[in-house]
Amino acid sequence: MPKQGHFAKSMRTKQLNDFKVKRNATGATIDDEQLTDFLVVRFALTAKKRVQSETRETVQRFLIEICDSLQENDGDLQAIIPNLLASLNARVPWQFYPEILGEWDLLQKFLQKELPAVPLEKRLRIKHPVTTQEMETLIAKLLAKKITAITFINQPGVDPHKKDQMVTMMLTTIYHDQTIEWAKVRLLLAPFKFEIVPELDEETKDWLKQLAEKE
């Protein structure tokens, strides 16, 4: 996750030719902290044009979040994605999930292709990929937890066992035949307004506001 504790801005100002390239015996390399910027630029030049225009900002922001965790997790997406999604669950509206899910195959293939080519001193590659079905199951479970948490938000002393039962019930309500029923998710969360954290930058606030207004 980014050190600032919230979404990194979607617009990265660095360009590839601005990167400080170090020369050594094995050729040109970039600093480790430039990995995210490098991949975001590569994404803009290659795969981004294949993403639906209305979801590009969401997908790029999710890519940034993933990239910021690649080195500490040695490129292991099975280690990165569950923790990342869990950390985002309270900070994004439910509309975030169908957007990233619909483009996950493209995003993961981009990382599998581009990460090994990034000129780091210690090269990285994607390990233990996450299938789209695994991603959908993870998201369904998080949405069930999200619905439950919001339902009991004014009942801090509620029995944890009761909460667990509610999560199970919500999961069976919104997830059938390994598919999330988004209409039910929308219906269950419609009474609750998504709250945007005030300390976020204005660009991120605008993105979250527009996302939360989508049907």
Protein Blocks (a to p, Z undefined) as FASTA:
>chain_A
ZZklpacdfbdfbdfklpccdddfkbccddfklmmmmmmmmmmmmmmmmpcfklmmmmmm
mmmmmmmmmmmnnopaklmmmmmmmmmmmmpcfklmmmmmmmmmmmmmmmmmmmmmpccf
bdcddehiadfklmmmmmmmmmmmmmmmmmmmmmmkbcfklmmmmmmmmmmmmmgghiac
fklmmmmmmmpccdddfkbcfklmmmmmmmmmpZZ
